[in-house]
Amino acid sequence: EMSLSLVAANEGYLDDVPVEKINDFEEALHAYGNSNAKELMDKIGVDGNYDDDIAAELKKVIEDFKANGVY
């Protein structure tokens, strides 16, 4: 889950989220990632590997969440 949060923050995905909504956004993003990208989340949790492919997959999860998410 921390990987999702870090990518969201470092890549500017939080720039348009009001400060008072950051916690809600993060909680909803984690729930979304765990239900819609479980295999990816499990893989990161097991081996901790983080490469360009993983980063791209995380960005895709965040983009999908932002397109469809309510937070």
C-alpha positions in Angstrom: 0.0 0.0 0.0 2.9 2.3 0.8 4.0 1.9 -2.8 0.7 3.2 -4.1 0.9 6.2 -1.8 4.5 7.1 -2.7 3.9 6.9 -6.4 0.7 9.0 -6.1 2.6 11.6 -4.1 5.8 11.6 -6.1 4.2 11.5 -9.6 1.8 14.4 -9.0 -1.4 12.3 -8.7 -2.3 14.2 -5.5 -1.8 17.7 -6.9 -5.5 18.1 -7.6 -6.7 16.5 -4.4 -7.8 19.0 -1.7 -5.5 18.7 1.4 -8.5 17.8 3.6 -9.3 14.9 1.3 -5.8 13.3 1.2 -6.5 10.7 3.9 -9.8 9.7 2.3 -8.1 9.5 -1.1 -5.3 7.3 0.3 -7.7 4.9 2.1 -9.9 4.6 -1.0 -6.8 4.1 -3.2 -5.5 1.3 -1.0 -8.9 -0.4 -1.0 -9.1 0.0 -4.8 -5.6 -1.4 -5.3 -6.2 -4.4 -3.0 -9.4 -5.3 -4.7 -8.6 -4.4 -8.4 -4.8 -5.1 -8.5 -4.5 -7.8 -5.8 -1.8 -9.8 -7.7 0.4 -6.7 -8.1 -0.1 -5.6 -4.5 0.7 -9.2 -3.3 3.8 -9.3 -5.4 5.1 -6.1 -4.0 4.3 -7.2 -0.5 6.1 -10.6 -0.9 9.4 -9.7 -2.6 9.5 -5.9 -2.3 10.8 -5.6 -5.8 10.2 -2.2 -7.4 11.3 -1.7 -11.0 10.1 0.3 -14.0 7.5 -2.3 -14.8 6.1 -2.2 -11.3 6.1 1.6 -11.3 4.2 1.6 -14.6 1.6 -0.9 -13.2 1.2 1.2 -10.1 0.6 4.4 -12.2 -2.0 2.5 -14.2 -3.8 1.5 -11.0 -3.8 5.1 -9.7 -5.0 6.5 -13.1 -7.8 4.0 -13.2 -8.7 4.8 -9.6 -8.8 8.5 -10.3 -10.9 8.0 -13.4 -13.5 6.0 -11.5 -12.8 6.6 -7.8 -14.9 8.5 -5.3 -13.0 9.7 -2.3 
